[in-house]
Amino acid sequence: MNGISKTLNDMTLVERASLLDTVADALEATAEEAEGEGDARFVANSICVANTIRGLSGDLTPRDLHAVELLLEQGIMLVHQFSNRAKTNGVVH
């Protein structure tokens, strides 16, 4: 990565939208992988967070930034948890 990291407050609308799309895309990709493993609960959680993030991306106002920040944290943690969990052999409900 080049440059210094920015907070959501410091980002332009285009940068914020790009970040939201990136996290939502990662959640959707992880949900697809989880679906292949039979983890329906993880699929549902990931898709719900991704859809909520996508729903907010068009109407971001400064007062929404705290909520967006929390959703981004949750989304990133879901992807992280999935990538670092022990793989199961059976279907998870």
Phi and psi restraints in degrees (range 20) as a CNS / XPLOR table:
assign (resid 1 and name C) (resid 2 and name N)
       (resid 2 and name CA) (resid 2 and name C) 1.0 -102.7 20.0 2
assign (resid 2 and name N) (resid 2 and name CA)
       (resid 2 and name C) (resid 3 and name N) 1.0 145.3 20.0 2
assign (resid 2 and name C) (resid 3 and name N)
       (resid 3 and name CA) (resid 3 and name C) 1.0 84.7 20.0 2
assign (resid 3 and name N) (resid 3 and name CA)
       (resid 3 and name C) (resid 4 and name N) 1.0 -178.4 20.0 2
assign (resid 3 and name C) (resid 4 and name N)
       (resid 4 and name CA) (resid 4 and name C) 1.0 -94.6 20.0 2
assign (resid 4 and name N) (resid 4 and name CA)
       (resid 4 and name C) (resid 5 and name N) 1.0 141.3 20.0 2
assign (resid 4 and name C) (resid 5 and name N)
       (resid 5 and name CA) (resid 5 and name C) 1.0 -64.6 20.0 2
assign (resid 5 and name N) (resid 5 and name CA)
       (resid 5 and name C) (resid 6 and name N) 1.0 148.0 20.0 2
assign (resid 5 and name C) (resid 6 and name N)
       (resid 6 and name CA) (resid 6 and name C) 1.0 -113.7 20.0 2
assign (resid 6 and name N) (resid 6 and name CA)
       (resid 6 and name C) (resid 7 and name N) 1.0 153.1 20.0 2
assign (resid 6 and name C) (resid 7 and name N)
       (resid 7 and name CA) (resid 7 and name C) 1.0 -84.0 20.0 2
assign (resid 7 and name N) (resid 7 and name CA)
       (resid 7 and name C) (resid 8 and name N) 1.0 167.3 20.0 2
assign (resid 7 and name C) (resid 8 and name N)
       (resid 8 and name CA) (resid 8 and name C) 1.0 -58.8 20.0 2
assign (resid 8 and name N) (resid 8 and name CA)
       (resid 8 and name C) (resid 9 and name N) 1.0 -36.5 20.0 2
assign (resid 8 and name C) (resid 9 and name N)
       (resid 9 and name CA) (resid 9 and name C) 1.0 -62.0 20.0 2
assign (resid 9 and name N) (resid 9 and name CA)
       (resid 9 and name C) (resid 10 and name N) 1.0 -33.1 20.0 2
assign (resid 9 and name C) (resid 10 and name N)
       (resid 10 and name CA) (resid 10 and name C) 1.0 -84.0 20.0 2
assign (resid 10 and name N) (resid 10 and name CA)
       (resid 10 and name C) (resid 11 and name N) 1.0 -15.0 20.0 2
assign (resid 10 and name C) (resid 11 and name N)
       (resid 11 and name CA) (resid 11 and name C) 1.0 -80.5 20.0 2
assign (resid 11 and name N) (resid 11 and name CA)
       (resid 11 and name C) (resid 12 and name N) 1.0 152.2 20.0 2
assign (resid 11 and name C) (resid 12 and name N)
       (resid 12 and name CA) (resid 12 and name C) 1.0 -77.1 20.0 2
assign (resid 12 and name N) (resid 12 and name CA)
       (resid 12 and name C) (resid 13 and name N) 1.0 169.0 20.0 2
assign (resid 12 and name C) (resid 13 and name N)
       (resid 13 and name CA) (resid 13 and name C) 1.0 -60.4 20.0 2
assign (resid 13 and name N) (resid 13 and name CA)
       (resid 13 and name C) (resid 14 and name N) 1.0 -38.4 20.0 2
assign (resid 13 and name C) (resid 14 and name N)
       (resid 14 and name CA) (resid 14 and name C) 1.0 -65.4 20.0 2
assign (resid 14 and name N) (resid 14 and name CA)
       (resid 14 and name C) (resid 15 and name N) 1.0 -42.8 20.0 2
assign (resid 14 and name C) (resid 15 and name N)
       (resid 15 and name CA) (resid 15 and name C) 1.0 -64.8 20.0 2
assign (resid 15 and name N) (resid 15 and name CA)
       (resid 15 and name C) (resid 16 and name N) 1.0 -41.5 20.0 2
assign (resid 15 and name C) (resid 16 and name N)
       (resid 16 and name CA) (resid 16 and name C) 1.0 -62.6 20.0 2
assign (resid 16 and name N) (resid 16 and name CA)
       (resid 16 and name C) (resid 17 and name N) 1.0 -46.3 20.0 2
assign (resid 16 and name C) (resid 17 and name N)
       (resid 17 and name CA) (resid 17 and name C) 1.0 -61.6 20.0 2
assign (resid 17 and name N) (resid 17 and name CA)
       (resid 17 and name C) (resid 18 and name N) 1.0 -39.2 20.0 2
assign (resid 17 and name C) (resid 18 and name N)
       (resid 18 and name CA) (resid 18 and name C) 1.0 -64.5 20.0 2
assign (resid 18 and name N) (resid 18 and name CA)
       (resid 18 and name C) (resid 19 and name N) 1.0 -42.6 20.0 2
assign (resid 18 and name C) (resid 19 and name N)
       (resid 19 and name CA) (resid 19 and name C) 1.0 -63.3 20.0 2
assign (resid 19 and name N) (resid 19 and name CA)
       (resid 19 and name C) (resid 20 and name N) 1.0 -44.8 20.0 2
assign (resid 19 and name C) (resid 20 and name N)
       (resid 20 and name CA) (resid 20 and name C) 1.0 -62.0 20.0 2
assign (resid 20 and name N) (resid 20 and name CA)
       (resid 20 and name C) (resid 21 and name N) 1.0 -43.3 20.0 2
assign (resid 20 and name C) (resid 21 and name N)
       (resid 21 and name CA) (resid 21 and name C) 1.0 -63.0 20.0 2
assign (resid 21 and name N) (resid 21 and name CA)
       (resid 21 and name C) (resid 22 and name N) 1.0 -40.4 20.0 2
assign (resid 21 and name C) (resid 22 and name N)
       (resid 22 and name CA) (resid 22 and name C) 1.0 -62.4 20.0 2
assign (resid 22 and name N) (resid 22 and name CA)
       (resid 22 and name C) (resid 23 and name N) 1.0 -46.2 20.0 2
assign (resid 22 and name C) (resid 23 and name N)
       (resid 23 and name CA) (resid 23 and name C) 1.0 -67.3 20.0 2
assign (resid 23 and name N) (resid 23 and name CA)
       (resid 23 and name C) (resid 24 and name N) 1.0 -42.4 20.0 2
assign (resid 23 and name C) (resid 24 and name N)
       (resid 24 and name CA) (resid 24 and name C) 1.0 -62.9 20.0 2
assign (resid 24 and name N) (resid 24 and name CA)
       (resid 24 and name C) (resid 25 and name N) 1.0 -41.2 20.0 2
assign (resid 24 and name C) (resid 25 and name N)
       (resid 25 and name CA) (resid 25 and name C) 1.0 -61.5 20.0 2
assign (resid 25 and name N) (resid 25 and name CA)
       (resid 25 and name C) (resid 26 and name N) 1.0 -42.3 20.0 2
assign (resid 25 and name C) (resid 26 and name N)
       (resid 26 and name CA) (resid 26 and name C) 1.0 -63.8 20.0 2
assign (resid 26 and name N) (resid 26 and name CA)
       (resid 26 and name C) (resid 27 and name N) 1.0 -40.5 20.0 2
assign (resid 26 and name C) (resid 27 and name N)
       (resid 27 and name CA) (resid 27 and name C) 1.0 -63.1 20.0 2
assign (resid 27 and name N) (resid 27 and name CA)
       (resid 27 and name C) (resid 28 and name N) 1.0 -42.5 20.0 2
assign (resid 27 and name C) (resid 28 and name N)
       (resid 28 and name CA) (resid 28 and name C) 1.0 -66.5 20.0 2
assign (resid 28 and name N) (resid 28 and name CA)
       (resid 28 and name C) (resid 29 and name N) 1.0 -39.4 20.0 2
assign (resid 28 and name C) (resid 29 and name N)
       (resid 29 and name CA) (resid 29 and name C) 1.0 -65.7 20.0 2
assign (resid 29 and name N) (resid 29 and name CA)
       (resid 29 and name C) (resid 30 and name N) 1.0 -40.4 20.0 2
assign (resid 29 and name C) (resid 30 and name N)
       (resid 30 and name CA) (resid 30 and name C) 1.0 -67.1 20.0 2
assign (resid 30 and name N) (resid 30 and name CA)
       (resid 30 and name C) (resid 31 and name N) 1.0 -37.6 20.0 2
assign (resid 30 and name C) (resid 31 and name N)
       (resid 31 and name CA) (resid 31 and name C) 1.0 -62.4 20.0 2
assign (resid 31 and name N) (resid 31 and name CA)
       (resid 31 and name C) (resid 32 and name N) 1.0 -40.1 20.0 2
assign (resid 31 and name C) (resid 32 and name N)
       (resid 32 and name CA) (resid 32 and name C) 1.0 -61.7 20.0 2
assign (resid 32 and name N) (resid 32 and name CA)
       (resid 32 and name C) (resid 33 and name N) 1.0 -42.7 20.0 2
assign (resid 32 and name C) (resid 33 and name N)
       (resid 33 and name CA) (resid 33 and name C) 1.0 -65.1 20.0 2
assign (resid 33 and name N) (resid 33 and name CA)
       (resid 33 and name C) (resid 34 and name N) 1.0 -41.6 20.0 2
assign (resid 33 and name C) (resid 34 and name N)
       (resid 34 and name CA) (resid 34 and name C) 1.0 -65.5 20.0 2
assign (resid 34 and name N) (resid 34 and name CA)
       (resid 34 and name C) (resid 35 and name N) 1.0 -36.0 20.0 2
assign (resid 34 and name C) (resid 35 and name N)
       (resid 35 and name CA) (resid 35 and name C) 1.0 -63.2 20.0 2
assign (resid 35 and name N) (resid 35 and name CA)
       (resid 35 and name C) (resid 36 and name N) 1.0 -39.5 20.0 2
assign (resid 35 and name C) (resid 36 and name N)
       (resid 36 and name CA) (resid 36 and name C) 1.0 -63.3 20.0 2
assign (resid 36 and name N) (resid 36 and name CA)
       (resid 36 and name C) (resid 37 and name N) 1.0 -26.9 20.0 2
assign (resid 36 and name C) (resid 37 and name N)
       (resid 37 and name CA) (resid 37 and name C) 1.0 -91.5 20.0 2
assign (resid 37 and name N) (resid 37 and name CA)
       (resid 37 and name C) (resid 38 and name N) 1.0 -4.6 20.0 2
assign (resid 37 and name C) (resid 38 and name N)
       (resid 38 and name CA) (resid 38 and name C) 1.0 83.4 20.0 2
assign (resid 38 and name N) (resid 38 and name CA)
       (resid 38 and name C) (resid 39 and name N) 1.0 19.7 20.0 2
assign (resid 38 and name C) (resid 39 and name N)
       (resid 39 and name CA) (resid 39 and name C) 1.0 -95.1 20.0 2
assign (resid 39 and name N) (resid 39 and name CA)
       (resid 39 and name C) (resid 40 and name N) 1.0 80.9 20.0 2
assign (resid 39 and name C) (resid 40 and name N)
       (resid 40 and name CA) (resid 40 and name C) 1.0 -62.6 20.0 2
assign (resid 40 and name N) (resid 40 and name CA)
       (resid 40 and name C) (resid 41 and name N) 1.0 -36.1 20.0 2
assign (resid 40 and name C) (resid 41 and name N)
       (resid 41 and name CA) (resid 41 and name C) 1.0 -65.7 20.0 2
assign (resid 41 and name N) (resid 41 and name CA)
       (resid 41 and name C) (resid 42 and name N) 1.0 -43.6 20.0 2
assign (resid 41 and name C) (resid 42 and name N)
       (resid 42 and name CA) (resid 42 and name C) 1.0 -66.1 20.0 2
assign (resid 42 and name N) (resid 42 and name CA)
       (resid 42 and name C) (resid 43 and name N) 1.0 -38.6 20.0 2
assign (resid 42 and name C) (resid 43 and name N)
       (resid 43 and name CA) (resid 43 and name C) 1.0 -58.6 20.0 2
assign (resid 43 and name N) (resid 43 and name CA)
       (resid 43 and name C) (resid 44 and name N) 1.0 -49.3 20.0 2
assign (resid 43 and name C) (resid 44 and name N)
       (resid 44 and name CA) (resid 44 and name C) 1.0 -62.2 20.0 2
assign (resid 44 and name N) (resid 44 and name CA)
       (resid 44 and name C) (resid 45 and name N) 1.0 -45.1 20.0 2
assign (resid 44 and name C) (resid 45 and name N)
       (resid 45 and name CA) (resid 45 and name C) 1.0 -63.2 20.0 2
assign (resid 45 and name N) (resid 45 and name CA)
       (resid 45 and name C) (resid 46 and name N) 1.0 -44.6 20.0 2
assign (resid 45 and name C) (resid 46 and name N)
       (resid 46 and name CA) (resid 46 and name C) 1.0 -65.1 20.0 2
assign (resid 46 and name N) (resid 46 and name CA)
       (resid 46 and name C) (resid 47 and name N) 1.0 -44.0 20.0 2
assign (resid 46 and name C) (resid 47 and name N)
       (resid 47 and name CA) (resid 47 and name C) 1.0 -65.7 20.0 2
assign (resid 47 and name N) (resid 47 and name CA)
       (resid 47 and name C) (resid 48 and name N) 1.0 -39.5 20.0 2
assign (resid 47 and name C) (resid 48 and name N)
       (resid 48 and name CA) (resid 48 and name C) 1.0 -62.6 20.0 2
assign (resid 48 and name N) (resid 48 and name CA)
       (resid 48 and name C) (resid 49 and name N) 1.0 -45.1 20.0 2
assign (resid 48 and name C) (resid 49 and name N)
       (resid 49 and name CA) (resid 49 and name C) 1.0 -66.5 20.0 2
assign (resid 49 and name N) (resid 49 and name CA)
       (resid 49 and name C) (resid 50 and name N) 1.0 -42.1 20.0 2
assign (resid 49 and name C) (resid 50 and name N)
       (resid 50 and name CA) (resid 50 and name C) 1.0 -60.9 20.0 2
assign (resid 50 and name N) (resid 50 and name CA)
       (resid 50 and name C) (resid 51 and name N) 1.0 -44.2 20.0 2
assign (resid 50 and name C) (resid 51 and name N)
       (resid 51 and name CA) (resid 51 and name C) 1.0 -66.4 20.0 2
assign (resid 51 and name N) (resid 51 and name CA)
       (resid 51 and name C) (resid 52 and name N) 1.0 -37.5 20.0 2
assign (resid 51 and name C) (resid 52 and name N)
       (resid 52 and name CA) (resid 52 and name C) 1.0 -65.6 20.0 2
assign (resid 52 and name N) (resid 52 and name CA)
       (resid 52 and name C) (resid 53 and name N) 1.0 -42.8 20.0 2
assign (resid 52 and name C) (resid 53 and name N)
       (resid 53 and name CA) (resid 53 and name C) 1.0 -61.6 20.0 2
assign (resid 53 and name N) (resid 53 and name CA)
       (resid 53 and name C) (resid 54 and name N) 1.0 -46.2 20.0 2
assign (resid 53 and name C) (resid 54 and name N)
       (resid 54 and name CA) (resid 54 and name C) 1.0 -63.0 20.0 2
assign (resid 54 and name N) (resid 54 and name CA)
       (resid 54 and name C) (resid 55 and name N) 1.0 -36.2 20.0 2
assign (resid 54 and name C) (resid 55 and name N)
       (resid 55 and name CA) (resid 55 and name C) 1.0 -65.5 20.0 2
assign (resid 55 and name N) (resid 55 and name CA)
       (resid 55 and name C) (resid 56 and name N) 1.0 -30.4 20.0 2
assign (resid 55 and name C) (resid 56 and name N)
       (resid 56 and name CA) (resid 56 and name C) 1.0 -85.3 20.0 2
assign (resid 56 and name N) (resid 56 and name CA)
       (resid 56 and name C) (resid 57 and name N) 1.0 -19.1 20.0 2
assign (resid 56 and name C) (resid 57 and name N)
       (resid 57 and name CA) (resid 57 and name C) 1.0 -63.7 20.0 2
assign (resid 57 and name N) (resid 57 and name CA)
       (resid 57 and name C) (resid 58 and name N) 1.0 -25.9 20.0 2
assign (resid 57 and name C) (resid 58 and name N)
       (resid 58 and name CA) (resid 58 and name C) 1.0 -85.3 20.0 2
assign (resid 58 and name N) (resid 58 and name CA)
       (resid 58 and name C) (resid 59 and name N) 1.0 -22.9 20.0 2
assign (resid 58 and name C) (resid 59 and name N)
       (resid 59 and name CA) (resid 59 and name C) 1.0 -121.4 20.0 2
assign (resid 59 and name N) (resid 59 and name CA)
       (resid 59 and name C) (resid 60 and name N) 1.0 47.7 20.0 2
assign (resid 59 and name C) (resid 60 and name N)
       (resid 60 and name CA) (resid 60 and name C) 1.0 -80.8 20.0 2
assign (resid 60 and name N) (resid 60 and name CA)
       (resid 60 and name C) (resid 61 and name N) 1.0 121.5 20.0 2
assign (resid 60 and name C) (resid 61 and name N)
       (resid 61 and name CA) (resid 61 and name C) 1.0 -116.0 20.0 2
assign (resid 61 and name N) (resid 61 and name CA)
       (resid 61 and name C) (resid 62 and name N) 1.0 161.4 20.0 2
assign (resid 61 and name C) (resid 62 and name N)
       (resid 62 and name CA) (resid 62 and name C) 1.0 -55.2 20.0 2
assign (resid 62 and name N) (resid 62 and name CA)
       (resid 62 and name C) (resid 63 and name N) 1.0 -32.9 20.0 2
assign (resid 62 and name C) (resid 63 and name N)
       (resid 63 and name CA) (resid 63 and name C) 1.0 -76.1 20.0 2
assign (resid 63 and name N) (resid 63 and name CA)
       (resid 63 and name C) (resid 64 and name N) 1.0 -14.3 20.0 2
assign (resid 63 and name C) (resid 64 and name N)
       (resid 64 and name CA) (resid 64 and name C) 1.0 -85.1 20.0 2
assign (resid 64 and name N) (resid 64 and name CA)
       (resid 64 and name C) (resid 65 and name N) 1.0 -9.6 20.0 2
assign (resid 64 and name C) (resid 65 and name N)
       (resid 65 and name CA) (resid 65 and name C) 1.0 -62.1 20.0 2
assign (resid 65 and name N) (resid 65 and name CA)
       (resid 65 and name C) (resid 66 and name N) 1.0 -35.4 20.0 2
assign (resid 65 and name C) (resid 66 and name N)
       (resid 66 and name CA) (resid 66 and name C) 1.0 -66.0 20.0 2
assign (resid 66 and name N) (resid 66 and name CA)
       (resid 66 and name C) (resid 67 and name N) 1.0 -43.1 20.0 2
assign (resid 66 and name C) (resid 67 and name N)
       (resid 67 and name CA) (resid 67 and name C) 1.0 -64.0 20.0 2
assign (resid 67 and name N) (resid 67 and name CA)
       (resid 67 and name C) (resid 68 and name N) 1.0 -42.0 20.0 2
assign (resid 67 and name C) (resid 68 and name N)
       (resid 68 and name CA) (resid 68 and name C) 1.0 -63.5 20.0 2
assign (resid 68 and name N) (resid 68 and name CA)
       (resid 68 and name C) (resid 69 and name N) 1.0 -41.7 20.0 2
assign (resid 68 and name C) (resid 69 and name N)
       (resid 69 and name CA) (resid 69 and name C) 1.0 -58.9 20.0 2
assign (resid 69 and name N) (resid 69 and name CA)
       (resid 69 and name C) (resid 70 and name N) 1.0 -44.9 20.0 2
assign (resid 69 and name C) (resid 70 and name N)
       (resid 70 and name CA) (resid 70 and name C) 1.0 -63.5 20.0 2
assign (resid 70 and name N) (resid 70 and name CA)
       (resid 70 and name C) (resid 71 and name N) 1.0 -42.7 20.0 2
assign (resid 70 and name C) (resid 71 and name N)
       (resid 71 and name CA) (resid 71 and name C) 1.0 -63.6 20.0 2
assign (resid 71 and name N) (resid 71 and name CA)
       (resid 71 and name C) (resid 72 and name N) 1.0 -41.0 20.0 2
assign (resid 71 and name C) (resid 72 and name N)
       (resid 72 and name CA) (resid 72 and name C) 1.0 -62.4 20.0 2
assign (resid 72 and name N) (resid 72 and name CA)
       (resid 72 and name C) (resid 73 and name N) 1.0 -42.5 20.0 2
assign (resid 72 and name C) (resid 73 and name N)
       (resid 73 and name CA) (resid 73 and name C) 1.0 -60.7 20.0 2
assign (resid 73 and name N) (resid 73 and name CA)
       (resid 73 and name C) (resid 74 and name N) 1.0 -45.1 20.0 2
assign (resid 73 and name C) (resid 74 and name N)
       (resid 74 and name CA) (resid 74 and name C) 1.0 -62.3 20.0 2
assign (resid 74 and name N) (resid 74 and name CA)
       (resid 74 and name C) (resid 75 and name N) 1.0 -44.9 20.0 2
assign (resid 74 and name C) (resid 75 and name N)
       (resid 75 and name CA) (resid 75 and name C) 1.0 -62.0 20.0 2
assign (resid 75 and name N) (resid 75 and name CA)
       (resid 75 and name C) (resid 76 and name N) 1.0 -45.3 20.0 2
assign (resid 75 and name C) (resid 76 and name N)
       (resid 76 and name CA) (resid 76 and name C) 1.0 -64.4 20.0 2
assign (resid 76 and name N) (resid 76 and name CA)
       (resid 76 and name C) (resid 77 and name N) 1.0 -39.4 20.0 2
assign (resid 76 and name C) (resid 77 and name N)
       (resid 77 and name CA) (resid 77 and name C) 1.0 -66.4 20.0 2
assign (resid 77 and name N) (resid 77 and name CA)
       (resid 77 and name C) (resid 78 and name N) 1.0 -38.2 20.0 2
assign (resid 77 and name C) (resid 78 and name N)
       (resid 78 and name CA) (resid 78 and name C) 1.0 -61.2 20.0 2
assign (resid 78 and name N) (resid 78 and name CA)
       (resid 78 and name C) (resid 79 and name N) 1.0 -46.5 20.0 2
assign (resid 78 and name C) (resid 79 and name N)
       (resid 79 and name CA) (resid 79 and name C) 1.0 -62.1 20.0 2
assign (resid 79 and name N) (resid 79 and name CA)
       (resid 79 and name C) (resid 80 and name N) 1.0 -43.6 20.0 2
assign (resid 79 and name C) (resid 80 and name N)
       (resid 80 and name CA) (resid 80 and name C) 1.0 -62.2 20.0 2
assign (resid 80 and name N) (resid 80 and name CA)
       (resid 80 and name C) (resid 81 and name N) 1.0 -46.7 20.0 2
assign (resid 80 and name C) (resid 81 and name N)
       (resid 81 and name CA) (resid 81 and name C) 1.0 -60.9 20.0 2
assign (resid 81 and name N) (resid 81 and name CA)
       (resid 81 and name C) (resid 82 and name N) 1.0 -42.1 20.0 2
assign (resid 81 and name C) (resid 82 and name N)
       (resid 82 and name CA) (resid 82 and name C) 1.0 -64.2 20.0 2
assign (resid 82 and name N) (resid 82 and name CA)
       (resid 82 and name C) (resid 83 and name N) 1.0 -43.9 20.0 2
assign (resid 82 and name C) (resid 83 and name N)
       (resid 83 and name CA) (resid 83 and name C) 1.0 -71.0 20.0 2
assign (resid 83 and name N) (resid 83 and name CA)
       (resid 83 and name C) (resid 84 and name N) 1.0 -20.4 20.0 2
assign (resid 83 and name C) (resid 84 and name N)
       (resid 84 and name CA) (resid 84 and name C) 1.0 -108.7 20.0 2
assign (resid 84 and name N) (resid 84 and name CA)
       (resid 84 and name C) (resid 85 and name N) 1.0 3.2 20.0 2
assign (resid 84 and name C) (resid 85 and name N)
       (resid 85 and name CA) (resid 85 and name C) 1.0 -83.2 20.0 2
assign (resid 85 and name N) (resid 85 and name CA)
       (resid 85 and name C) (resid 86 and name N) 1.0 160.4 20.0 2
assign (resid 85 and name C) (resid 86 and name N)
       (resid 86 and name CA) (resid 86 and name C) 1.0 -73.8 20.0 2
assign (resid 86 and name N) (resid 86 and name CA)
       (resid 86 and name C) (resid 87 and name N) 1.0 133.0 20.0 2
assign (resid 86 and name C) (resid 87 and name N)
       (resid 87 and name CA) (resid 87 and name C) 1.0 -71.8 20.0 2
assign (resid 87 and name N) (resid 87 and name CA)
       (resid 87 and name C) (resid 88 and name N) 1.0 136.9 20.0 2
assign (resid 87 and name C) (resid 88 and name N)
       (resid 88 and name CA) (resid 88 and name C) 1.0 -97.5 20.0 2
assign (resid 88 and name N) (resid 88 and name CA)
       (resid 88 and name C) (resid 89 and name N) 1.0 156.4 20.0 2
assign (resid 88 and name C) (resid 89 and name N)
       (resid 89 and name CA) (resid 89 and name C) 1.0 -94.8 20.0 2
assign (resid 89 and name N) (resid 89 and name CA)
       (resid 89 and name C) (resid 90 and name N) 1.0 -18.5 20.0 2
assign (resid 89 and name C) (resid 90 and name N)
       (resid 90 and name CA) (resid 90 and name C) 1.0 -112.1 20.0 2
assign (resid 90 and name N) (resid 90 and name CA)
       (resid 90 and name C) (resid 91 and name N) 1.0 178.1 20.0 2
assign (resid 90 and name C) (resid 91 and name N)
       (resid 91 and name CA) (resid 91 and name C) 1.0 -77.2 20.0 2
assign (resid 91 and name N) (resid 91 and name CA)
       (resid 91 and name C) (resid 92 and name N) 1.0 135.5 20.0 2
assign (resid 91 and name C) (resid 92 and name N)
       (resid 92 and name CA) (resid 92 and name C) 1.0 -109.1 20.0 2
assign (resid 92 and name N) (resid 92 and name CA)
       (resid 92 and name C) (resid 93 and name N) 1.0 132.7 20.0 2
